[in-house]
Amino acid sequence: METPDVGIPENLAVRMSMAEQYEYLRTKLSRRRTLVTAGAVAAGGLLAGCGGTGTSDQKGSVPSPATSKVPGAVVTPFGRHLAFGADPKTAMRISWQVPFAVKKPYVRVGLKPDDLSRRITAEVRDLHTPGLTGVRSAVEQYYVHAALDDLRPGTTYYYGVGHEGFDPAAPQHRSTIGEFRTAPANPEKFVFTAFGDQGVSNAAAANDHVVLRENPAFHLHAGDICYADTNGLGKKTDGYDPTYWNLFLKQNEPVSRSVPWMVTTGNHDMEAWYSPDGYGGQLARWSLPENGFDPKHAPGVYSFVYGNVGVVALDANDVSYEITANLGYTGGKQTKWLDGRLRELRATKGVDFVVVFFHHCAYSTSSHASDGGVRAEWLPLFAKHQVDLVINGHNHVYERTDAIKNGKVGRSVPIGASTDPTKDGIVYVTAGGGGRDLYGFPAGVKESYEGHVTRHGTVDTARWEKGQHTRAETVEWSRVRYRGFSLLSVEAESGSTPRLKVSALDGNGKRIDHFEVRRGH
């Protein structure tokens, strides 16, 4: 549908709400004034170290984003998403997007929604995507980030994001004010949620609503976040639409504005148009804990402690035998870091459980099967440090193993059972039903989940080997299988008998699996 000639250039009007169009016209700006469009702003980042967004296609003499003539009053922030800093008790990162370059972005924050007296300067990270002849025009996107440090543990804060010309404390913008809560100083009972492979869809939005109802302290996204890259091979021949990220961030804002959204990288998140290693887009869009082995090159690798749970995020693109675009890109540094970090977490006072999440499956019988590279590189470390729970995505199903020890079933863990990683082995969960098109299971293999338990038996499946070929294997560890949209909800308890109460919920919030992890019981 054509945009009416209302005195606003079409390529600007289509990106503005009616209220923004009215405000724009009210300023009585002449149409002769220069307007910055998505494809006509500067190629480089506003600040050094903004994530390696440059490519050889970006060079040229174009205006700096700071010279944007679009008035700040008509530029509305969207896509707010939170993430912890290195210490969730005292550090929060607030990120959002703006459709045009803005001046002097900031966050207002305070202990009451009507008293946002503290003001923190934010940074803009400009992400340029070169055009592709006959396919897409060049795209310029602007992501804004603010670091909030020295916060009080266990405290609810209110915040608003703004820039020159847009004050979130102004009466007309008060509805944009959000809130978050820092981690407690001492372990308390809390819930976190998790899934992978979300994308943009009605099912993805429905899963977001289930997450909100669980009232989690944080959410883990196990990769394949948005699917702007449709092929997921990490190559420039992949189909790619960077504006899909705009839709994704808008979709998730109702939950990510208040729930820290802790992401890691999947194969569809290797966007080859950005250096380094296809992760420049990740570095532009997200502000994640910078305590991994190399946060400027591997943004999906980090860790944090919340209450009595240590969480480790990994980038399995580094070790995957199936999709090899980034195989070995860290030169073994990630695995070495993982060994050291797991050791540190096990020695940390107050940490009862260690949870690791990443994209590619260590154990799954669905379409992508299991990744032999993940098994070879990381499973010995998981066993060495007695990891309590491993969460993956990649396969668009829910599948949960028995406790696995030395590659075999160490203990059967039927629905409702309890397991002890110190003697039984580790339970692996594929939580890939976040919202993308669903997969199935091998022919003749039935679903088996709470309320619909079928006979347990062996499953003929496969694992990926070096050289991108598969080897058949018959397994006994596939305990729960559900071919539907779903997510994990994990309740962590401390005290005299610490436990992780793990539940899987379908897209309507109905439980389809549950079990407990207790150490030394």
HELIX and SHEET records of a PDB file:
HELIX    1   1 GLU A   10  ALA A   13  1                                   4    
HELIX    2   2 MET A   18  ARG A   26  1                                   9    
HELIX    3   3 SER A   56  GLN A   58  5                                   3    
HELIX    4   4 PRO A   65  THR A   67  5                                   3    
HELIX    5   5 GLY A   72  VAL A   74  5                                   3    
HELIX    6   6 PRO A  171  THR A  176  5                                   6    
HELIX    7   7 ASN A  202  GLU A  214  1                                  13    
HELIX    8   8 TYR A  244  SER A  256  1                                  13    
HELIX    9   9 ASN A  267  ASP A  269  5                                   3    
HELIX   10  10 GLY A  280  ARG A  285  1                                   6    
HELIX   11  11 ALA A  316  ASP A  318  5                                   3    
HELIX   12  12 LYS A  333  ARG A  346  1                                  14    
HELIX   13  13 GLY A  372  LYS A  384  1                                  13    
SHEET    1   A 4 PHE A  78  PHE A  84  0                                        
SHEET    2   A 4 MET A  92  VAL A  98 -1                                        
SHEET    3   A 4 VAL A 139  LEU A 148 -1                                        
SHEET    4   A 4 GLU A 123  THR A 129 -1                                        
SHEET    1   B 4 ARG A 118  THR A 121  0                                        
SHEET    2   B 4 TYR A 106  GLY A 110 -1                                        
SHEET    3   B 4 THR A 156  GLY A 162 -1                                        
SHEET    4   B 4 GLY A 178  ARG A 181 -1                                        
SHEET    1   C 7 TRP A 261  VAL A 263  0                                        
SHEET    2   C 7 PHE A 218  HIS A 221  1                                        
SHEET    3   C 7 PHE A 190  PHE A 195  1                                        
SHEET    4   C 7 SER A 486  GLU A 493 -1                                        
SHEET    5   C 7 ARG A 499  ASP A 506 -1                                        
SHEET    6   C 7 ARG A 511  VAL A 517 -1                                        
SHEET    7   C 7 SER A 418  THR A 419  1                                        
SHEET    1   D 7 TYR A 302  TYR A 306  0                                        
SHEET    2   D 7 VAL A 309  ALA A 313 -1                                        
SHEET    3   D 7 PHE A 353  PHE A 357  1                                        
SHEET    4   D 7 LEU A 389  ASN A 392  1                                        
SHEET    5   D 7 VAL A 427  ALA A 431  1                                        
SHEET    6   D 7 TYR A 398  THR A 401 -1                                        
SHEET    7   D 7 SER A 478  TYR A 482 -1                                        
SHEET    1   E 3 SER A 370  ASP A 371  0                                        
SHEET    2   E 3 VAL A 459  GLU A 465  1                                        
SHEET    3   E 3 HIS A 469  VAL A 475 -1                                        
SHEET    1   F 2 ALA A 403  LYS A 405  0                                        
SHEET    2   F 2 LYS A 408  ARG A 411 -1                                        
END                                                                             
